[in-house]
Amino acid sequence: VLTADDGLAPGSDSLVAAIRQAGGTRVTTAHVATDHSWSDARLKLETLVIDWLQGL
């Protein structure tokens, strides 16, 4: 679950907590100080997604 400085992180954090509470162990999180569309952190976004995919 990826979050940014767009005000939506608390909802995502709640989702992650619920998944973990239900026994989910494979959920991963990352927060980047950027806007909702990740306009100044696109390379970081790509890296996070590719790294996650390689772990599947």
PyMOL Python script that loads the backbone (N, CA, C, O; Angstrom):
from pymol import cmd

cmd.read_pdbstr("""\
ATOM      1  N   VAL A   1       0.855  -1.154   0.000  1.00  0.00           N
ATOM      2  CA  VAL A   1       0.000   0.000   0.000  1.00  0.00           C
ATOM      3  C   VAL A   1       0.904   1.219   0.000  1.00  0.00           C
ATOM      4  O   VAL A   1       1.699   1.412   0.919  1.00  0.00           O
ATOM      5  N   LEU A   2       0.781   2.028  -1.017  1.00  0.00           N
ATOM      6  CA  LEU A   2       1.596   3.226  -1.156  1.00  0.00           C
ATOM      7  C   LEU A   2       0.777   4.449  -0.774  1.00  0.00           C
ATOM      8  O   LEU A   2      -0.376   4.589  -1.183  1.00  0.00           O
ATOM      9  N   THR A   3       1.380   5.329   0.011  1.00  0.00           N
ATOM     10  CA  THR A   3       0.704   6.560   0.395  1.00  0.00           C
ATOM     11  C   THR A   3       1.593   7.756   0.110  1.00  0.00           C
ATOM     12  O   THR A   3       2.814   7.645   0.005  1.00  0.00           O
ATOM     13  N   ALA A   4       0.943   8.897  -0.012  1.00  0.00           N
ATOM     14  CA  ALA A   4       1.632  10.155  -0.287  1.00  0.00           C
ATOM     15  C   ALA A   4       1.068  11.218   0.656  1.00  0.00           C
ATOM     16  O   ALA A   4       0.184  10.936   1.464  1.00  0.00           O
ATOM     17  N   ASP A   5       1.577  12.416   0.546  1.00  0.00           N
ATOM     18  CA  ASP A   5       1.111  13.523   1.387  1.00  0.00           C
ATOM     19  C   ASP A   5      -0.153  14.161   0.800  1.00  0.00           C
ATOM     20  O   ASP A   5      -0.192  15.364   0.539  1.00  0.00           O
ATOM     21  N   ASP A   6      -1.173  13.344   0.600  1.00  0.00           N
ATOM     22  CA  ASP A   6      -2.406  13.836  -0.010  1.00  0.00           C
ATOM     23  C   ASP A   6      -3.591  13.784   0.942  1.00  0.00           C
ATOM     24  O   ASP A   6      -4.727  14.041   0.544  1.00  0.00           O
ATOM     25  N   GLY A   7      -3.324  13.453   2.198  1.00  0.00           N
ATOM     26  CA  GLY A   7      -4.395  13.389   3.183  1.00  0.00           C
ATOM     27  C   GLY A   7      -5.120  12.060   3.248  1.00  0.00           C
ATOM     28  O   GLY A   7      -6.016  11.890   4.076  1.00  0.00           O
ATOM     29  N   LEU A   8      -4.757  11.118   2.402  1.00  0.00           N
ATOM     30  CA  LEU A   8      -5.453   9.841   2.357  1.00  0.00           C
ATOM     31  C   LEU A   8      -4.738   8.737   3.131  1.00  0.00           C
ATOM     32  O   LEU A   8      -5.261   7.627   3.235  1.00  0.00           O
ATOM     33  N   ALA A   9      -3.574   9.012   3.668  1.00  0.00           N
ATOM     34  CA  ALA A   9      -2.795   7.990   4.376  1.00  0.00           C
ATOM     35  C   ALA A   9      -3.545   7.366   5.556  1.00  0.00           C
ATOM     36  O   ALA A   9      -3.436   6.156   5.752  1.00  0.00           O
ATOM     37  N   PRO A  10      -4.303   8.132   6.350  1.00  0.00           N
ATOM     38  CA  PRO A  10      -4.998   7.495   7.478  1.00  0.00           C
ATOM     39  C   PRO A  10      -5.944   6.366   7.045  1.00  0.00           C
ATOM     40  O   PRO A  10      -6.026   5.341   7.722  1.00  0.00           O
ATOM     41  N   GLY A  11      -6.641   6.540   5.953  1.00  0.00           N
ATOM     42  CA  GLY A  11      -7.519   5.482   5.458  1.00  0.00           C
ATOM     43  C   GLY A  11      -6.733   4.257   5.022  1.00  0.00           C
ATOM     44  O   GLY A  11      -7.135   3.122   5.281  1.00  0.00           O
ATOM     45  N   SER A  12      -5.620   4.496   4.365  1.00  0.00           N
ATOM     46  CA  SER A  12      -4.757   3.390   3.938  1.00  0.00           C
ATOM     47  C   SER A  12      -4.146   2.687   5.141  1.00  0.00           C
ATOM     48  O   SER A  12      -4.031   1.461   5.157  1.00  0.00           O
ATOM     49  N   ASP A  13      -3.758   3.455   6.140  1.00  0.00           N
ATOM     50  CA  ASP A  13      -3.202   2.868   7.362  1.00  0.00           C
ATOM     51  C   ASP A  13      -4.242   1.988   8.057  1.00  0.00           C
ATOM     52  O   ASP A  13      -3.904   0.929   8.587  1.00  0.00           O
ATOM     53  N   SER A  14      -5.488   2.417   8.057  1.00  0.00           N
ATOM     54  CA  SER A  14      -6.566   1.616   8.650  1.00  0.00           C
ATOM     55  C   SER A  14      -6.762   0.317   7.883  1.00  0.00           C
ATOM     56  O   SER A  14      -6.968  -0.738   8.483  1.00  0.00           O
ATOM     57  N   LEU A  15      -6.698   0.392   6.568  1.00  0.00           N
ATOM     58  CA  LEU A  15      -6.818  -0.803   5.735  1.00  0.00           C
ATOM     59  C   LEU A  15      -5.701  -1.788   6.056  1.00  0.00           C
ATOM     60  O   LEU A  15      -5.956  -2.977   6.245  1.00  0.00           O
ATOM     61  N   VAL A  16      -4.476  -1.303   6.119  1.00  0.00           N
ATOM     62  CA  VAL A  16      -3.328  -2.161   6.421  1.00  0.00           C
ATOM     63  C   VAL A  16      -3.488  -2.792   7.803  1.00  0.00           C
ATOM     64  O   VAL A  16      -3.220  -3.981   7.976  1.00  0.00           O
ATOM     65  N   ALA A  17      -3.920  -2.010   8.777  1.00  0.00           N
ATOM     66  CA  ALA A  17      -4.124  -2.539  10.128  1.00  0.00           C
ATOM     67  C   ALA A  17      -5.175  -3.646  10.124  1.00  0.00           C
ATOM     68  O   ALA A  17      -5.002  -4.663  10.796  1.00  0.00           O
ATOM     69  N   ALA A  18      -6.258  -3.460   9.378  1.00  0.00           N
ATOM     70  CA  ALA A  18      -7.314  -4.470   9.309  1.00  0.00           C
ATOM     71  C   ALA A  18      -6.808  -5.742   8.639  1.00  0.00           C
ATOM     72  O   ALA A  18      -7.131  -6.846   9.077  1.00  0.00           O
ATOM     73  N   ILE A  19      -6.026  -5.593   7.594  1.00  0.00           N
ATOM     74  CA  ILE A  19      -5.460  -6.768   6.916  1.00  0.00           C
ATOM     75  C   ILE A  19      -4.563  -7.541   7.872  1.00  0.00           C
ATOM     76  O   ILE A  19      -4.648  -8.766   7.965  1.00  0.00           O
ATOM     77  N   ARG A  20      -3.713  -6.826   8.574  1.00  0.00           N
ATOM     78  CA  ARG A  20      -2.800  -7.482   9.520  1.00  0.00           C
ATOM     79  C   ARG A  20      -3.576  -8.122  10.675  1.00  0.00           C
ATOM     80  O   ARG A  20      -3.232  -9.215  11.125  1.00  0.00           O
ATOM     81  N   GLN A  21      -4.610  -7.447  11.148  1.00  0.00           N
ATOM     82  CA  GLN A  21      -5.447  -7.988  12.233  1.00  0.00           C
ATOM     83  C   GLN A  21      -6.114  -9.288  11.795  1.00  0.00           C
ATOM     84  O   GLN A  21      -6.326 -10.189  12.608  1.00  0.00           O
ATOM     85  N   ALA A  22      -6.443  -9.381  10.509  1.00  0.00           N
ATOM     86  CA  ALA A  22      -7.086 -10.580   9.977  1.00  0.00           C
ATOM     87  C   ALA A  22      -6.073 -11.669   9.624  1.00  0.00           C
ATOM     88  O   ALA A  22      -6.443 -12.706   9.072  1.00  0.00           O
ATOM     89  N   GLY A  23      -4.805 -11.439   9.939  1.00  0.00           N
ATOM     90  CA  GLY A  23      -3.793 -12.460   9.695  1.00  0.00           C
ATOM     91  C   GLY A  23      -2.970 -12.259   8.443  1.00  0.00           C
ATOM     92  O   GLY A  23      -2.110 -13.080   8.124  1.00  0.00           O
ATOM     93  N   GLY A  24      -3.222 -11.182   7.734  1.00  0.00           N
ATOM     94  CA  GLY A  24      -2.447 -10.908   6.526  1.00  0.00           C
ATOM     95  C   GLY A  24      -1.006 -10.573   6.874  1.00  0.00           C
ATOM     96  O   GLY A  24      -0.742  -9.666   7.663  1.00  0.00           O
ATOM     97  N   THR A  25      -0.096 -11.295   6.292  1.00  0.00           N
ATOM     98  CA  THR A  25       1.319 -11.087   6.600  1.00  0.00           C
ATOM     99  C   THR A  25       2.113 -10.579   5.402  1.00  0.00           C
ATOM    100  O   THR A  25       3.289 -10.241   5.538  1.00  0.00           O
ATOM    101  N   ARG A  26       1.490 -10.522   4.246  1.00  0.00           N
ATOM    102  CA  ARG A  26       2.235 -10.143   3.047  1.00  0.00           C
ATOM    103  C   ARG A  26       2.019  -8.698   2.625  1.00  0.00           C
ATOM    104  O   ARG A  26       2.567  -8.262   1.613  1.00  0.00           O
ATOM    105  N   VAL A  27       1.237  -7.956   3.378  1.00  0.00           N
ATOM    106  CA  VAL A  27       0.995  -6.555   3.031  1.00  0.00           C
ATOM    107  C   VAL A  27       2.244  -5.745   3.365  1.00  0.00           C
ATOM    108  O   VAL A  27       2.839  -5.902   4.431  1.00  0.00           O
ATOM    109  N   THR A  28       2.621  -4.887   2.444  1.00  0.00           N
ATOM    110  CA  THR A  28       3.764  -4.004   2.661  1.00  0.00           C
ATOM    111  C   THR A  28       3.307  -2.567   2.462  1.00  0.00           C
ATOM    112  O   THR A  28       2.320  -2.306   1.775  1.00  0.00           O
ATOM    113  N   THR A  29       4.031  -1.649   3.067  1.00  0.00           N
ATOM    114  CA  THR A  29       3.652  -0.242   2.987  1.00  0.00           C
ATOM    115  C   THR A  29       4.862   0.621   2.670  1.00  0.00           C
ATOM    116  O   THR A  29       6.004   0.261   2.957  1.00  0.00           O
ATOM    117  N   ALA A  30       4.581   1.756   2.076  1.00  0.00           N
ATOM    118  CA  ALA A  30       5.613   2.773   1.849  1.00  0.00           C
ATOM    119  C   ALA A  30       4.915   4.123   1.770  1.00  0.00           C
ATOM    120  O   ALA A  30       3.859   4.255   1.151  1.00  0.00           O
ATOM    121  N   HIS A  31       5.514   5.111   2.399  1.00  0.00           N
ATOM    122  CA  HIS A  31       5.001   6.479   2.330  1.00  0.00           C
ATOM    123  C   HIS A  31       6.083   7.362   1.733  1.00  0.00           C
ATOM    124  O   HIS A  31       7.246   7.296   2.132  1.00  0.00           O
ATOM    125  N   VAL A  32       5.691   8.185   0.777  1.00  0.00           N
ATOM    126  CA  VAL A  32       6.629   9.108   0.137  1.00  0.00           C
ATOM    127  C   VAL A  32       6.052  10.515   0.248  1.00  0.00           C
ATOM    128  O   VAL A  32       4.865  10.733   0.008  1.00  0.00           O
ATOM    129  N   ALA A  33       6.895  11.448   0.609  1.00  0.00           N
ATOM    130  CA  ALA A  33       6.476  12.848   0.733  1.00  0.00           C
ATOM    131  C   ALA A  33       6.347  13.455  -0.660  1.00  0.00           C
ATOM    132  O   ALA A  33       7.274  14.085  -1.170  1.00  0.00           O
ATOM    133  N   THR A  34       5.186  13.252  -1.257  1.00  0.00           N
ATOM    134  CA  THR A  34       4.897  13.764  -2.596  1.00  0.00           C
ATOM    135  C   THR A  34       3.401  14.045  -2.691  1.00  0.00           C
ATOM    136  O   THR A  34       2.668  13.848  -1.722  1.00  0.00           O
ATOM    137  N   ASP A  35       2.953  14.498  -3.841  1.00  0.00           N
ATOM    138  CA  ASP A  35       1.533  14.800  -4.013  1.00  0.00           C
ATOM    139  C   ASP A  35       0.755  13.552  -4.447  1.00  0.00           C
ATOM    140  O   ASP A  35       1.332  12.482  -4.639  1.00  0.00           O
ATOM    141  N   HIS A  36      -0.556  13.711  -4.595  1.00  0.00           N
ATOM    142  CA  HIS A  36      -1.439  12.591  -4.909  1.00  0.00           C
ATOM    143  C   HIS A  36      -1.051  11.883  -6.205  1.00  0.00           C
ATOM    144  O   HIS A  36      -1.159  10.660  -6.295  1.00  0.00           O
ATOM    145  N   SER A  37      -0.609  12.624  -7.192  1.00  0.00           N
ATOM    146  CA  SER A  37      -0.252  11.999  -8.472  1.00  0.00           C
ATOM    147  C   SER A  37       1.224  11.640  -8.572  1.00  0.00           C
ATOM    148  O   SER A  37       1.706  11.253  -9.636  1.00  0.00           O
ATOM    149  N   TRP A  38       1.932  11.769  -7.468  1.00  0.00           N
ATOM    150  CA  TRP A  38       3.351  11.392  -7.406  1.00  0.00           C
ATOM    151  C   TRP A  38       4.159  12.108  -8.483  1.00  0.00           C
ATOM    152  O   TRP A  38       5.112  11.544  -9.021  1.00  0.00           O
ATOM    153  N   SER A  39       3.790  13.332  -8.798  1.00  0.00           N
ATOM    154  CA  SER A  39       4.389  14.038  -9.935  1.00  0.00           C
ATOM    155  C   SER A  39       5.883  14.290  -9.793  1.00  0.00           C
ATOM    156  O   SER A  39       6.589  14.366 -10.799  1.00  0.00           O
ATOM    157  N   ASP A  40       6.380  14.421  -8.570  1.00  0.00           N
ATOM    158  CA  ASP A  40       7.819  14.642  -8.410  1.00  0.00           C
ATOM    159  C   ASP A  40       8.537  13.416  -7.848  1.00  0.00           C
ATOM    160  O   ASP A  40       9.686  13.501  -7.414  1.00  0.00           O
ATOM    161  N   ALA A  41       7.844  12.275  -7.862  1.00  0.00           N
ATOM    162  CA  ALA A  41       8.441  11.050  -7.324  1.00  0.00           C
ATOM    163  C   ALA A  41       8.089   9.838  -8.176  1.00  0.00           C
ATOM    164  O   ALA A  41       7.947   8.731  -7.658  1.00  0.00           O
ATOM    165  N   ARG A  42       7.950  10.043  -9.468  1.00  0.00           N
ATOM    166  CA  ARG A  42       7.551   8.935 -10.346  1.00  0.00           C
ATOM    167  C   ARG A  42       8.592   7.818 -10.382  1.00  0.00           C
ATOM    168  O   ARG A  42       8.230   6.641 -10.397  1.00  0.00           O
ATOM    169  N   LEU A  43       9.862   8.164 -10.397  1.00  0.00           N
ATOM    170  CA  LEU A  43      10.896   7.125 -10.402  1.00  0.00           C
ATOM    171  C   LEU A  43      10.862   6.319  -9.106  1.00  0.00           C
ATOM    172  O   LEU A  43      11.050   5.102  -9.130  1.00  0.00           O
ATOM    173  N   LYS A  44      10.628   6.976  -7.991  1.00  0.00           N
ATOM    174  CA  LYS A  44      10.498   6.272  -6.711  1.00  0.00           C
ATOM    175  C   LYS A  44       9.299   5.345  -6.752  1.00  0.00           C
ATOM    176  O   LYS A  44       9.384   4.207  -6.292  1.00  0.00           O
ATOM    177  N   LEU A  45       8.184   5.808  -7.294  1.00  0.00           N
ATOM    178  CA  LEU A  45       6.985   4.988  -7.427  1.00  0.00           C
ATOM    179  C   LEU A  45       7.280   3.751  -8.271  1.00  0.00           C
ATOM    180  O   LEU A  45       6.924   2.636  -7.890  1.00  0.00           O
ATOM    181  N   GLU A  46       7.930   3.948  -9.413  1.00  0.00           N
ATOM    182  CA  GLU A  46       8.279   2.822 -10.285  1.00  0.00           C
ATOM    183  C   GLU A  46       9.166   1.823  -9.551  1.00  0.00           C
ATOM    184  O   GLU A  46       8.961   0.613  -9.651  1.00  0.00           O
ATOM    185  N   THR A  47      10.140   2.324  -8.823  1.00  0.00           N
ATOM    186  CA  THR A  47      11.051   1.451  -8.084  1.00  0.00           C
ATOM    187  C   THR A  47      10.308   0.646  -7.027  1.00  0.00           C
ATOM    188  O   THR A  47      10.537  -0.556  -6.889  1.00  0.00           O
ATOM    189  N   LEU A  48       9.427   1.292  -6.285  1.00  0.00           N
ATOM    190  CA  LEU A  48       8.656   0.594  -5.257  1.00  0.00           C
ATOM    191  C   LEU A  48       7.796  -0.512  -5.863  1.00  0.00           C
ATOM    192  O   LEU A  48       7.737  -1.615  -5.320  1.00  0.00           O
ATOM    193  N   VAL A  49       7.136  -0.230  -6.972  1.00  0.00           N
ATOM    194  CA  VAL A  49       6.263  -1.222  -7.607  1.00  0.00           C
ATOM    195  C   VAL A  49       7.086  -2.377  -8.176  1.00  0.00           C
ATOM    196  O   VAL A  49       6.721  -3.539  -7.996  1.00  0.00           O
ATOM    197  N   ILE A  50       8.175  -2.077  -8.850  1.00  0.00           N
ATOM    198  CA  ILE A  50       9.017  -3.136  -9.424  1.00  0.00           C
ATOM    199  C   ILE A  50       9.607  -4.008  -8.322  1.00  0.00           C
ATOM    200  O   ILE A  50       9.621  -5.233  -8.444  1.00  0.00           O
ATOM    201  N   ASP A  51      10.091  -3.394  -7.256  1.00  0.00           N
ATOM    202  CA  ASP A  51      10.630  -4.176  -6.138  1.00  0.00           C
ATOM    203  C   ASP A  51       9.563  -5.084  -5.542  1.00  0.00           C
ATOM    204  O   ASP A  51       9.838  -6.237  -5.208  1.00  0.00           O
ATOM    205  N   TRP A  52       8.341  -4.562  -5.410  1.00  0.00           N
ATOM    206  CA  TRP A  52       7.245  -5.369  -4.875  1.00  0.00           C
ATOM    207  C   TRP A  52       6.934  -6.544  -5.807  1.00  0.00           C
ATOM    208  O   TRP A  52       6.748  -7.671  -5.350  1.00  0.00           O
ATOM    209  N   LEU A  53       6.879  -6.277  -7.102  1.00  0.00           N
ATOM    210  CA  LEU A  53       6.592  -7.338  -8.071  1.00  0.00           C
ATOM    211  C   LEU A  53       7.664  -8.422  -8.050  1.00  0.00           C
ATOM    212  O   LEU A  53       7.349  -9.604  -8.189  1.00  0.00           O
ATOM    213  N   GLN A  54       8.905  -8.039  -7.880  1.00  0.00           N
ATOM    214  CA  GLN A  54       9.990  -9.019  -7.843  1.00  0.00           C
ATOM    215  C   GLN A  54       9.888  -9.931  -6.623  1.00  0.00           C
ATOM    216  O   GLN A  54      10.425 -11.038  -6.629  1.00  0.00           O
ATOM    217  N   GLY A  55       9.215  -9.478  -5.600  1.00  0.00           N
ATOM    218  CA  GLY A  55       9.044 -10.291  -4.402  1.00  0.00           C
ATOM    219  C   GLY A  55       7.904 -11.290  -4.478  1.00  0.00           C
ATOM    220  O   GLY A  55       7.725 -12.093  -3.561  1.00  0.00           O
ATOM    221  N   LEU A  56       7.135 -11.256  -5.547  1.00  0.00           N
ATOM    222  CA  LEU A  56       6.001 -12.185  -5.669  1.00  0.00           C
ATOM    223  C   LEU A  56       6.454 -13.587  -6.029  1.00  0.00           C
ATOM    224  O   LEU A  56       5.626 -14.487  -6.169  1.00  0.00           O
TER     225      LEU A  56
END
""", "prot")
cmd.dss("prot")
cmd.show_as("cartoon", "prot")
cmd.util.cbc("prot")
cmd.orient("prot")
